Amino acid sequence: MGTETTEEAPGVGDEQQGERTGQGEQDRGVGTRGTADQGQADQGQAAKGAGIHGTVRGTAPVPLSVLDLATVGSGFTATDALRTSVEIARTAETRGYHRMWVAEHHSMPGVASSSPAVILAHLAAHTRTLRLGSGGVMLPNHAPLVIAEQFGTLEALAPGRIDLGLGRAPGTDGATAAALRRTDRLHEGADEFPQQLAELTRFLDDDFPDAHRYARIHAIPGPVQGSSPGGVQSPNRPSVWLLGSSGFSARLAGALGLPFSFAHHFSAANTVPALALYRESFRPSEILDRPYASIGVAALAADDPAEARRQVLTGALSMLRLRTGRPGLVPTPEEAESYEFSPAERDFVDSWLVNIIHGDPDTVRRGLDDLVARTGADELVITANAHTPAVRLRSYDLIADAYGFPKDIAAG
C-alpha cells in the first residue's frame, strides 16, 4: 500500500462523542488444529479476528492509523529514516493511533522499507501496545512458508499485535521483481496469488489436509508447538489483510470475508468503486461478520501551511522521478521549489498533489473528515511523505491534536 508499484487496500455507523470502538458486531475467529483443550480452542477463535477493528478517539470519525515508508531524504541516511520510524511508532502509540504498518519496496533509494519483517521486529522492541504490520508484504516475491515463519516469529515477539497485510504486485520495477523471484514470468506470480494466499493461510493455521504434500511441514513458531507433547497453544495469530489499488483484491477480500485496505493515496479515482466492489462481494466469515475497509491516505499537517506545501512538493517530485525511471532520495524543499517542471511534469505533479491532504491542522482534519464521508471508510491509514523527518513526526502529533486525542493514552 506504499507507492504506486504496490497492488493489491461499509458505511460508518452511528458515532458518539469521546472514545468508542468501531466494531459494532463481535468478530468471529477460527480455531486451529491440535489445541490442548476446548477452552484454548475457543480462546484461539476469539483471538483470530481480534485487533481488526480499532478504537475511535476524540472527535475523529473513524480509527486513525499510520503507514510508514521509512522515507530517506537528501542529506539523511537510512539509519536516520529508521530512527524516525521508531519515533513515529512511539508517537502513534502514545497518542492513540490504532496501528502502524510498513510497506515492502525494493530498489528505491528514497524508501528504506525493503524488509518489513525486520523493521517490524525493531518497532516491536520499542513499543508495548501499538498494533504493527505490513502494508504490505508482496506475497508473489516470497515463498508462503517463509512469510508464515516470519510473521509467526513476529507474533511470538509481540503477541496479539501483528497484522499481515498482503499485496500481489512486486513493489518495484519488473527487472527488480525478476531478481527477487528468480524468474521473468512475473504475471504468473500475480495470477497465482489466490493459491499462494490459501497456502500461506494453511501454514499459519497448521491445517493442511492429511493427504496434502505439506501436511507434515509446519511453520514455526506456529500452532504445531501447542499440539506437541507438553505444548501450550498460543491464543494469537497474525490478522491477515488484503491490500489493493484496483478491484482484484477487493473482490477476493470480500469473497473470503477478510479485511481490506485500499491504496487511495496513489489510486484515488478507484477508491469508491473498489470499496463498493468489496462490500458487494463480502461474505461473512470466521474472521468478520461484516466488511471492514481501511484506506491509505497521504496527509501532512504543519503549523505553517506554506511549509506543508513545500514538504509535499518534495514527495511529488520524488514520485515524478520514480515514474520516469529516475528514482533517488527524496529531494529537499529547496530543490523541489527550484526544479523547472515541463508542462507535462507540472500536470503530473498537480494531479498528484490534489490527492494529498495538506495544510494547517484544521485544514487536514476537514479533509480527512470529508474523505470518510465520501468513501465510508472504516479506518484511515495516514502516510506523511515528506523530506524532513521532524516534519513527518510533527504531522502525526498535529493531526492527533486536531481531533482532541489524549497526550498520552497510558496516562489517561
Secondary structure per residue as TSV (DSSP state, phi and psi in degrees):
chain	resnum	aa	ss	phi	psi
A	1	M	-	360.0	13.5
A	2	G	-	-81.0	-89.8
A	3	T	S	-94.4	-178.0
A	4	E	T	-70.6	-8.2
A	5	T	T	-79.6	-7.9
A	6	T	-	-91.2	120.9
A	7	E	-	-99.3	-174.9
A	8	E	-	-29.4	360.0
A	9	A	-	360.0	360.0
A	10	P	-	360.0	145.7
A	11	G	-	-32.6	150.7
A	12	V	-	-76.6	136.0
A	13	G	-	-77.3	-176.1
A	14	D	-	-59.1	140.7
A	15	E	-	-112.2	153.4
A	16	Q	-	-129.1	162.3
A	17	Q	S	-72.6	157.7
A	18	G	S	79.5	-154.8
A	19	E	-	-92.4	139.2
A	20	R	E	-156.3	158.9
A	21	T	E	-88.0	149.9
A	22	G	S	-92.4	20.6
A	23	Q	-	-81.7	-55.4
A	24	G	-	77.8	-59.7
A	25	E	S	-119.2	153.3
A	26	Q	-	-72.5	132.8
A	27	D	-	-63.9	151.2
A	28	R	-	-115.1	136.9
A	29	G	-	-114.4	175.5
A	30	V	-	-118.9	133.5
A	31	G	-	-73.4	170.0
A	32	T	-	-116.8	158.8
A	33	R	T	-68.6	140.8
A	34	G	T	82.1	25.9
A	35	T	-	-69.9	156.3
A	36	A	S	-67.0	-37.4
A	37	D	S	-155.9	173.3
A	38	Q	H	-64.7	-33.5
A	39	G	H	-61.4	-41.9
A	40	Q	H	-67.6	-35.6
A	41	A	H	-63.3	-44.2
A	42	D	H	-61.8	-38.5
A	43	Q	H	-63.6	-40.6
A	44	G	H	-63.7	-38.3
A	45	Q	H	-62.5	-44.0
A	46	A	H	-66.0	-34.8
A	47	A	H	-76.5	-24.4
A	48	K	H	-64.0	-35.2
A	49	G	T	-98.3	2.0
A	50	A	T	-69.8	149.6
A	51	G	T	86.7	-7.1
A	52	I	S	-71.7	-53.3
A	53	H	S	-77.7	131.5
A	54	G	-	-96.3	-179.7
A	55	T	E	-101.6	130.5
A	56	V	E	-84.2	126.2
A	57	R	-	-114.0	150.6
A	58	G	T	56.7	-132.8
A	59	T	T	-103.4	12.5
A	60	A	-	-63.2	144.7
A	61	P	S	-74.7	-25.6
A	62	V	S	-147.5	169.2
A	63	P	-	-58.9	144.6
A	64	L	E	-112.1	138.9
A	65	S	E	-134.6	-177.9
A	66	V	E	-128.7	137.2
A	67	L	E	-116.5	124.1
A	68	D	E	-119.5	136.3
A	69	L	-	-107.0	4.9
A	70	A	-	50.3	55.3
A	71	T	B	-65.0	133.2
A	72	V	-	-108.7	111.3
A	73	G	B	-91.1	157.9
A	74	S	T	-55.6	131.4
A	75	G	T	91.6	-3.7
A	76	F	-	-121.2	162.9
A	77	T	-	-108.5	169.9
A	78	A	H	-61.9	-33.9
A	79	T	H	-60.6	-43.5
A	80	D	H	-59.6	-44.0
A	81	A	H	-62.9	-43.2
A	82	L	H	-73.3	-32.1
A	83	R	H	-64.1	-37.8
A	84	T	H	-64.9	-37.9
A	85	S	H	-58.6	-40.1
A	86	V	H	-63.6	-43.8
A	87	E	H	-65.3	-37.4
A	88	I	H	-64.7	-41.7
A	89	A	H	-61.4	-43.5
A	90	R	H	-64.1	-41.7
A	91	T	H	-64.0	-45.0
A	92	A	H	-59.9	-42.3
A	93	E	H	-66.3	-45.5
A	94	T	H	-65.4	-40.4
A	95	R	H	-85.6	-16.0
A	96	G	T	106.2	16.5
A	97	Y	-	-66.4	148.9
A	98	H	-	-78.3	-45.9
A	99	R	E	-146.6	163.5
A	100	M	E	-132.4	126.2
A	101	W	E	-113.4	151.8
A	102	V	E	-123.2	149.3
A	103	A	-	-111.1	146.3
A	104	E	-	-83.8	121.3
A	105	H	-	-137.7	154.2
A	106	H	-	-136.3	147.6
A	107	S	S	58.6	33.5
A	108	M	-	-121.2	106.3
A	109	P	T	-56.2	-29.5
A	110	G	T	-87.5	4.4
A	111	V	B	-133.8	118.9
A	112	A	-	-100.5	22.7
A	113	S	-	-106.7	51.2
A	114	S	S	-76.6	-20.7
A	115	S	-	-127.1	79.3
A	116	P	H	-54.7	-41.6
A	117	A	H	-62.9	-38.2
A	118	V	H	-66.0	-45.6
A	119	I	H	-63.6	-41.8
A	120	L	H	-64.5	-36.8
A	121	A	H	-62.7	-39.5
A	122	H	H	-66.9	-42.6
A	123	L	H	-66.1	-35.9
A	124	A	H	-62.2	-34.5
A	125	A	H	-72.1	-16.1
A	126	H	T	-110.9	8.0
A	127	T	-	-135.2	167.4
A	128	R	S	-125.1	-33.7
A	129	T	S	-126.5	-19.4
A	130	L	-	-65.5	131.8
A	131	R	E	-69.4	142.6
A	132	L	E	-130.8	144.3
A	133	G	E	-170.9	-178.1
A	134	S	E	-99.3	134.9
A	135	G	E	-131.5	54.7
A	136	G	E	-144.7	-174.6
A	137	V	E	-85.0	131.5
A	138	M	E	-87.7	96.5
A	139	L	G	-56.8	-40.3
A	140	P	G	-62.4	-14.5
A	141	N	G	-77.8	-9.5
A	142	H	S	-137.5	156.6
A	143	A	-	-74.1	132.4
A	144	P	H	-53.6	-37.0
A	145	L	H	-61.7	-39.3
A	146	V	H	-62.4	-44.0
A	147	I	H	-66.3	-40.0
A	148	A	H	-61.4	-39.9
A	149	E	H	-67.7	-44.1
A	150	Q	H	-61.3	-47.8
A	151	F	H	-80.8	-22.0
A	152	G	H	-66.7	-37.1
A	153	T	H	-65.9	-43.6
A	154	L	H	-61.3	-40.6
A	155	E	H	-63.7	-35.9
A	156	A	H	-69.1	-32.9
A	157	L	H	-75.9	-35.9
A	158	A	S	-134.1	73.7
A	159	P	T	-56.6	131.8
A	160	G	T	75.5	13.6
A	161	R	-	-124.8	8.0
A	162	I	E	-109.8	130.7
A	163	D	E	-110.3	140.2
A	164	L	E	-115.8	93.2
A	165	G	E	-88.5	132.9
A	166	L	E	-124.2	136.1
A	167	G	E	-123.1	166.9
A	168	R	S	-114.0	-1.7
A	169	A	S	-91.8	169.9
A	170	P	-	-77.1	-21.7
A	171	G	S	74.1	24.6
A	172	T	S	-172.4	-170.1
A	173	D	-	-82.1	168.9
A	174	G	H	-63.1	-40.3
A	175	A	H	-64.0	-43.0
A	176	T	H	-66.7	-39.3
A	177	A	H	-61.1	-39.4
A	178	A	H	-63.1	-37.9
A	179	A	H	-67.8	-38.0
A	180	L	H	-66.3	-43.5
A	181	R	H	-94.0	-9.7
A	182	R	T	57.7	38.7
A	183	T	-	-157.7	151.2
A	184	D	S	-95.3	-3.0
A	185	R	-	-90.2	67.9
A	186	L	H	-67.7	-33.7
A	187	H	H	-62.4	-27.4
A	188	E	H	-66.6	-36.4
A	189	G	H	-62.7	-44.4
A	190	A	H	-66.7	-40.5
A	191	D	H	-65.2	-29.9
A	192	E	T	-90.6	7.9
A	193	F	H	-55.0	-46.0
A	194	P	H	-58.9	-38.8
A	195	Q	H	-68.9	-40.0
A	196	Q	H	-62.9	-40.7
A	197	L	H	-62.5	-43.9
A	198	A	H	-62.4	-40.5
A	199	E	H	-65.6	-43.3
A	200	L	H	-60.2	-44.1
A	201	T	H	-62.9	-40.2
A	202	R	H	-60.9	-41.5
A	203	F	H	-65.6	-41.2
A	204	L	H	-62.2	-37.0
A	205	D	H	-93.9	-9.8
A	206	D	T	53.3	52.3
A	207	D	-	-135.4	38.2
A	208	F	-	-62.2	142.2
A	209	P	-	-58.8	153.9
A	210	D	T	-58.4	-31.4
A	211	A	T	-84.9	-5.4
A	212	H	S	-72.2	146.6
A	213	R	T	-63.9	-19.8
A	214	Y	T	-101.1	10.7
A	215	A	T	-60.9	-28.3
A	216	R	T	-101.0	10.9
A	217	I	-	-105.8	134.2
A	218	H	-	-128.8	135.0
A	219	A	-	-79.7	123.2
A	220	I	S	-127.4	131.2
A	221	P	S	-62.2	145.5
A	222	G	S	-178.6	-176.4
A	223	P	T	-60.7	-28.0
A	224	V	H	-60.0	-26.7
A	225	Q	H	-66.7	-28.9
A	226	G	H	-75.5	-24.5
A	227	S	H	-94.5	-3.9
A	228	S	S	-75.6	154.9
A	229	P	T	-53.6	125.3
A	230	G	T	81.9	-1.2
A	231	G	-	-77.3	152.8
A	232	V	-	-121.0	123.2
A	233	Q	-	-70.4	127.4
A	234	S	-	-70.0	138.0
A	235	P	S	-80.1	-4.6
A	236	N	-	-109.9	154.6
A	237	R	-	-154.8	138.9
A	238	P	-	-55.6	140.1
A	239	S	E	-80.2	125.1
A	240	V	E	-91.2	129.1
A	241	W	E	-120.0	151.5
A	242	L	E	-106.7	139.4
A	243	L	E	-115.0	152.1
A	244	G	E	-164.5	165.0
A	245	S	S	-129.7	12.8
A	246	S	S	-150.1	-163.4
A	247	G	H	-85.8	-15.8
A	248	F	H	-58.9	-57.7
A	249	S	H	-71.0	-26.3
A	250	A	H	-61.1	-46.6
A	251	R	H	-68.1	-41.3
A	252	L	H	-66.2	-44.1
A	253	A	H	-60.1	-41.8
A	254	G	H	-63.9	-44.8
A	255	A	H	-63.3	-32.5
A	256	L	H	-91.0	-5.9
A	257	G	T	69.1	36.1
A	258	L	-	-104.6	156.8
A	259	P	-	-68.1	151.3
A	260	F	E	-131.5	139.9
A	261	S	E	-127.8	125.8
A	262	F	E	-106.0	140.1
A	263	A	-	-84.3	69.5
A	264	H	T	-60.3	-30.9
A	265	H	T	-67.2	-16.7
A	266	F	T	-132.9	8.3
A	267	S	-	-143.9	51.7
A	268	A	G	-61.7	-33.9
A	269	A	G	-66.2	-22.5
A	270	N	G	-96.1	-1.8
A	271	T	H	-61.3	-57.5
A	272	V	H	-62.9	-44.8
A	273	P	H	-61.8	-39.6
A	274	A	H	-66.7	-42.3
A	275	L	H	-66.2	-37.2
A	276	A	H	-63.5	-41.2
A	277	L	H	-64.7	-40.7
A	278	Y	H	-59.4	-48.2
A	279	R	H	-66.6	-39.3
A	280	E	H	-66.4	-34.8
A	281	S	H	-83.6	-12.0
A	282	F	-	-65.1	134.1
A	283	R	-	-124.8	128.0
A	284	P	-	-53.4	142.1
A	285	S	-	-134.7	-176.8
A	286	E	S	-76.0	-4.9
A	287	I	S	-97.4	-48.2
A	288	L	-	-135.3	141.9
A	289	D	S	-85.9	-24.7
A	290	R	S	-145.5	163.0
A	291	P	-	-60.3	147.8
A	292	Y	-	-139.8	113.1
A	293	A	E	-124.2	126.3
A	294	S	E	-105.8	162.6
A	295	I	E	-133.0	140.4
A	296	G	E	-80.3	131.2
A	297	V	E	-135.1	132.3
A	298	A	E	-83.5	121.4
A	299	A	E	-147.8	136.7
A	300	L	E	-140.2	118.8
A	301	A	E	-105.9	141.8
A	302	A	-	-142.6	155.2
A	303	D	S	-61.1	-34.9
A	304	D	S	-109.2	116.4
A	305	P	H	-56.9	-32.6
A	306	A	H	-64.9	-37.0
A	307	E	H	-68.5	-36.8
A	308	A	H	-61.0	-42.9
A	309	R	H	-63.3	-43.4
A	310	R	H	-60.8	-40.6
A	311	Q	H	-71.9	-41.7
A	312	V	H	-70.5	-24.9
A	313	L	H	-64.8	-32.4
A	314	T	H	-63.1	-41.0
A	315	G	H	-66.7	-37.0
A	316	A	H	-65.7	-41.8
A	317	L	H	-66.6	-38.6
A	318	S	H	-61.4	-42.0
A	319	M	H	-68.0	-38.3
A	320	L	H	-58.5	-45.8
A	321	R	H	-65.0	-38.4
A	322	L	H	-63.6	-45.1
A	323	R	H	-64.5	-27.9
A	324	T	T	-101.8	19.5
A	325	G	T	77.0	23.4
A	326	R	-	-126.9	54.8
A	327	P	-	-64.8	146.1
A	328	G	-	-162.9	-169.5
A	329	L	S	-67.4	156.6
A	330	V	B	-67.3	124.6
A	331	P	-	-69.0	161.9
A	332	T	-	-72.4	160.4
A	333	P	H	-57.7	-37.5
A	334	E	H	-64.6	-41.6
A	335	E	H	-65.5	-41.8
A	336	A	H	-65.1	-39.4
A	337	E	H	-69.0	-32.1
A	338	S	H	-90.9	-5.5
A	339	Y	-	-67.0	135.1
A	340	E	-	-93.9	100.6
A	341	F	-	-79.1	136.6
A	342	S	-	-72.4	165.7
A	343	P	H	-55.7	-41.2
A	344	A	H	-67.7	-39.6
A	345	E	H	-66.2	-39.5
A	346	R	H	-62.6	-40.7
A	347	D	H	-60.3	-42.9
A	348	F	H	-62.1	-49.1
A	349	V	H	-61.7	-43.1
A	350	D	H	-62.2	-40.8
A	351	S	H	-69.7	-29.7
A	352	W	H	-72.6	-44.8
A	353	L	H	-68.3	-26.6
A	354	V	T	-64.3	-22.1
A	355	N	T	-98.9	7.4
A	356	I	S	-103.5	119.7
A	357	I	E	-81.5	116.4
A	358	H	E	-148.0	156.1
A	359	G	E	141.7	-155.7
A	360	D	S	-73.9	167.4
A	361	P	H	-56.4	-39.6
A	362	D	H	-65.8	-38.8
A	363	T	H	-62.7	-43.8
A	364	V	H	-66.0	-42.5
A	365	R	H	-58.8	-46.0
A	366	R	H	-62.8	-38.4
A	367	G	H	-64.9	-41.2
A	368	L	H	-67.1	-41.6
A	369	D	H	-59.4	-44.0
A	370	D	H	-64.7	-38.3
A	371	L	H	-63.8	-42.8
A	372	V	H	-62.7	-41.9
A	373	A	H	-63.5	-36.7
A	374	R	H	-77.6	-31.1
A	375	T	H	-106.7	-21.6
A	376	G	-	69.1	22.6
A	377	A	-	-60.0	143.9
A	378	D	S	-87.4	-14.0
A	379	E	E	-161.3	145.0
A	380	L	E	-109.9	130.8
A	381	V	E	-111.4	104.7
A	382	I	E	-92.2	129.4
A	383	T	E	-116.0	131.3
A	384	A	-	-110.7	86.6
A	385	N	-	-88.1	116.9
A	386	A	-	-158.8	169.1
A	387	H	S	-73.7	-43.1
A	388	T	-	-97.2	120.5
A	389	P	H	-54.4	-43.9
A	390	A	H	-62.7	-33.7
A	391	V	H	-68.1	-42.5
A	392	R	H	-62.4	-45.6
A	393	L	H	-62.8	-44.6
A	394	R	H	-62.1	-34.0
A	395	S	H	-59.9	-42.6
A	396	Y	H	-65.8	-35.3
A	397	D	H	-66.2	-43.6
A	398	L	H	-65.2	-40.1
A	399	I	H	-65.0	-41.8
A	400	A	H	-61.2	-41.6
A	401	D	H	-62.6	-41.7
A	402	A	H	-61.4	-28.6
A	403	Y	T	-99.5	5.4
A	404	G	T	71.4	31.0
A	405	F	-	-65.2	152.8
A	406	P	-	-64.3	153.0
A	407	K	S	-70.2	-29.4
A	408	D	-	-153.7	108.3
A	409	I	T	-67.1	-25.5
A	410	A	T	-66.3	-42.7
A	411	A	T	-66.8	-33.8
A	412	G	-	-69.5	360.0
